Amino acid sequence: MKLFDAHHHFWDLTRNYHPWLCDDPQIPFRYGNYQAIRENYLPQDYDRDSCGFDIAGSVYVEAEWDPEDPVGEVRWVDEVSTRCAHPVLIVAQAQLDHADIDEILAQHATFDRVRGVRHKPRATSCDARVKRGLAGSMDDPAWRAGFSRLEPHGFSFDLQVPFWHLDQAAELATDFPSTQIILNHTGLPADRSPDGLAAWHRALEQLASRPNVAIKISGLGRAGLPWLVSDNREVILTAIEIFGVHRSMFASNFPVDRLCGSFQTIYGGFREIVSGFVQIDREKLFYSNAARIYRLHGAAKTQST
């Protein structure tokens, strides 16, 4: 079965500045120590990791490149992606609450590969603190004003935020129904306790009630633990049940998820978990949903439907 990998990264740390990968000390990270990925990761490395799979397309997602130069990242990825045997689309970095957002989006729109942007909104570490109305969050009027600039360019939005902020995301999706939102990394269900999974389940249900939201099933590793089908089966099947097979897609999140498993382990796990689905639904999850939502065959400036 051909794959459309909906989320991965490249980086060249000898040429480009990614603060989290280049600076010391390491930042707090959900997978713990990430020293093993603080090395160049280029198309040939991705080809090696995905060897044996029919990669028919993929999406490069911004990798926290120097925030002072978001267009530089797109320019570099646009060039380096020509080395790939498959088409590579781009989700660019854009600081939605910055004064130059219109200029940045206009420059991104000049690149045919760009399909949308990602800007991680401000989030709390848990529900223990006030989580609504924070500057830089999805409640922030300045952040929302920047978000409103996406629709004129036909850009989608990749959302990475802990699940306890998805009430804000649901309101955002309601207020901007013409902008496609793609929830990254399965809503980050790190807490696999019964209470944690129940809270994650409720948050996903609220967000999934908005028709302009899809989910990217990836990023399911946990610090110090290998990627196992037995650990992730319930989460994956629940996410698909909530969003439906027409709004769910699989992604590698490589090389980051290499910290918890090989490409073969993760995609083999996806295949095992949905092996009982009919073929047309498996094709949606592995290829056609991502190709449609990220507009593989359409211009970046054409609004998704």
WOCORJO-V259117 format. One record per run of one state. SS is the DSSP state (alpha for helix, beta for strand, coil for the rest). FROM is the first residue (numbers start at 1). TO is the last residue. Records with the same first field share a line. If there is no record, write none. Layout:
SS: FROM-TO / FROM-TO
This chain:
coil: 1-1 / 9-10 / 12-18 / 23-34 / 38-40 / 42-42 / 50-53 / 62-66 / 84-86 / 94-100 / 109-113 / 119-140 / 148-149 / 154-155 / 160-162 / 176-180 / 184-184 / 188-193 / 209-212 / 218-221 / 223-224 / 226-228 / 244-247 / 251-253 / 255-255 / 260-262 / 274-278 / 294-305
beta: 2-8 / 11-11 / 41-41 / 54-61 / 87-93 / 114-118 / 156-159 / 181-183 / 213-217 / 222-222 / 225-225 / 248-250 / 254-254
alpha: 19-22 / 35-37 / 43-49 / 67-83 / 101-108 / 141-147 / 150-153 / 163-175 / 185-187 / 194-208 / 229-243 / 256-259 / 263-273 / 279-293
